[in-house]
Amino acid sequence: MQSRGNTKQEQKIDTLADIVVAACPELSKLSVKGSFRFGITEALKVTGFGKWEEVATQSAAGKQRFFDSLLDNAMAHMLRMGFPTDQQDIVRKRLVKENQRFLKQ
């Protein structure tokens, strides 16, 4: 499985990591991006895709299902790294909103 995506997907993971680091500066951006890559790998297993790039060809609903799985796994990983539980819902909403912006591009 390959957690590397196309240019737009790589830009997305960078932007999502910025949102998380802004909320919790104690986490390094590299570690947060690693959590998202972990989430991508786990979501690929669930959806049966071999590469993250394959998700780009899916419908908006398919992309949303993939993102939900990615986010569930990434957030669980970040919580284990020390992300504050009390900020989880707030940041998750921001990440979902940002994902919607990327889906519309």
C-alpha positions as CSV (number, residue, x, y, z in Angstrom):
1,M,0.0,0.0,0.0
2,Q,1.2,3.4,-0.8
3,S,0.3,6.4,1.3
4,R,1.8,8.9,-1.1
5,G,-0.8,10.8,-3.1
6,N,-0.9,13.1,-6.1
7,T,0.1,16.8,-5.7
8,K,-3.3,17.9,-4.5
9,Q,-3.4,15.1,-2.0
10,E,0.0,15.9,-0.7
11,Q,-1.0,19.6,-0.4
12,K,-4.0,18.4,1.6
13,I,-2.1,16.4,4.1
14,D,0.3,19.4,4.6
15,T,-2.7,21.7,5.2
16,L,-4.4,19.3,7.6
17,A,-1.2,18.9,9.6
18,D,-1.0,22.7,9.9
19,I,-4.4,22.8,11.4
20,V,-3.5,20.2,14.0
21,V,-0.1,21.8,14.9
22,A,-1.8,25.2,15.3
23,A,-4.1,23.6,17.9
24,C,-1.4,21.7,19.6
25,P,2.1,23.2,19.0
26,E,3.7,20.6,21.2
27,L,3.3,18.1,18.3
28,S,5.8,18.3,15.5
29,K,4.4,18.8,12.0
30,L,6.4,15.8,10.8
31,S,4.8,13.6,13.5
32,V,1.3,14.8,12.7
33,K,1.9,14.1,9.0
34,G,3.0,10.7,10.0
35,S,-0.3,10.2,11.8
36,F,-2.1,11.2,8.7
37,R,0.0,8.7,6.7
38,F,-0.9,6.0,9.2
39,G,-4.6,7.0,8.8
40,I,-4.2,6.8,5.0
41,T,-2.6,3.3,5.2
42,E,-5.4,2.0,7.5
43,A,-8.1,3.6,5.3
44,L,-6.5,1.9,2.2
45,K,-6.8,-1.5,3.9
46,V,-10.5,-0.9,4.8
47,T,-11.4,0.4,1.3
48,G,-9.3,-2.1,-0.6
49,F,-7.4,0.5,-2.6
50,G,-3.7,-0.1,-3.2
51,K,-2.6,3.5,-3.5
52,W,-3.9,6.8,-2.1
53,E,-3.9,8.2,-5.6
54,E,-6.7,5.8,-6.6
55,V,-9.1,7.6,-4.2
56,A,-8.8,10.7,-6.4
57,T,-10.9,8.9,-9.1
58,Q,-13.8,8.1,-6.7
59,S,-17.0,10.0,-6.3
60,A,-17.3,12.7,-3.7
61,A,-19.2,10.2,-1.4
62,G,-16.4,7.7,-1.9
63,K,-13.8,10.2,-1.1
64,Q,-15.7,11.3,2.0
65,R,-15.9,7.7,3.3
66,F,-12.2,7.3,2.8
67,F,-11.5,10.6,4.6
68,D,-13.7,9.6,7.5
69,S,-11.8,6.3,8.0
70,L,-8.5,8.2,7.5
71,L,-9.5,10.8,10.1
72,D,-10.6,8.2,12.7
73,N,-7.3,6.4,12.5
74,A,-5.2,9.5,12.4
75,M,-6.9,11.1,15.3
76,A,-6.6,8.0,17.4
77,H,-2.9,8.0,16.6
78,M,-2.5,11.7,17.5
79,L,-4.3,11.1,20.8
80,R,-1.7,8.5,21.7
81,M,1.0,11.0,20.8
82,G,-0.4,13.5,23.3
83,F,-3.0,15.5,21.4
84,P,-5.4,17.0,24.0
85,T,-8.6,15.0,24.2
86,D,-10.6,18.2,24.9
87,Q,-9.6,19.7,21.6
88,Q,-10.4,16.6,19.5
89,D,-13.9,17.6,18.5
90,I,-13.0,21.2,17.6
91,V,-10.0,20.2,15.5
92,R,-11.9,17.3,13.9
93,K,-14.6,19.8,12.7
94,R,-11.9,22.0,11.2
95,L,-10.3,19.1,9.5
96,V,-13.7,18.0,8.0
97,K,-14.3,21.6,6.8
98,E,-10.9,21.7,5.2
99,N,-11.5,18.4,3.5
100,Q,-14.8,19.7,2.1
101,R,-12.9,22.6,0.6
102,F,-10.5,20.2,-1.1
103,L,-13.4,18.1,-2.4
104,K,-14.8,21.2,-4.1
105,Q,-11.6,22.1,-5.9
